[in-house]
Amino acid sequence: MNLLMGIGNEMRGDDGIGVYVARNFKKEGWEVIVAGQVPEDFTSDIKKLHPDKLVLVDAALMGLEPGAIRVVPVEKIRSVAFSTHGMPLSFFISYLREFVGEIVLIGIQPKIMEFGASISPEVMEAGEKLLRLLKSNAEKEIKIL
């Protein structure tokens, strides 16, 4: 069984793209958690599910064009800004390693993250592309940061 977790703040424009992807992802053999701003609140659920693969989706300030999608390797997490979380994602991932087979962090470069904004067209298009890739088992096509 695999698990997709959408992370972000829906009230801050493109920061909500991880949540959007989670809300719109359905695939046999997958569970979904809409974590919002507090992925650490779901550690007990993840431990119980003990997934073979955990895919985390979040807006990530990577210095790329808006809507760019990248797999963020664990060693590069500290050089990428994930803005809305209480616990750094590097700590979160380190803690979960013993309960999950594989952890994949997918970042989408935001354009606008102002309070009250909607998801920009570029980032929405990226979210739809990511949904297609995940549903067709083609996530290996995503470039690595």
Stockholm file with secondary structure:
# STOCKHOLM 1.0

chainA/1-145         MNLLMGIGNEMRGDDGIGVYVARNFKKEGWEVIVAGQVPEDFTSDIKKLHPDKLVLVDAALMGLEPGAIRVVPVEKIRSVAFSTHGMPLSFFISYLREFVGEIVLIGIQPKIMEFGASISPEVMEAGEKLLRLLKSNAEKEIKIL
#=GR chainA/1-145 SS CEEEEEESCTTSGGGGHHHHHHHTCCCTTEEEEEEETCGGGGHHHHHHHCCSEEEEEEECBCSSCTTCEEECCGGGGGGSBCTTCSSCHHHHHHHHGGGCSEEEEEEECCSCCCTTCCCCHHHHHHHHHHHHHHHTTCGGGSCBC
#=GC SS_cons         CEEEEEESCTTSGGGGHHHHHHHTCCCTTEEEEEEETCGGGGHHHHHHHCCSEEEEEEECBCSSCTTCEEECCGGGGGGSBCTTCSSCHHHHHHHHGGGCSEEEEEEECCSCCCTTCCCCHHHHHHHHHHHHHHHTTCGGGSCBC
//
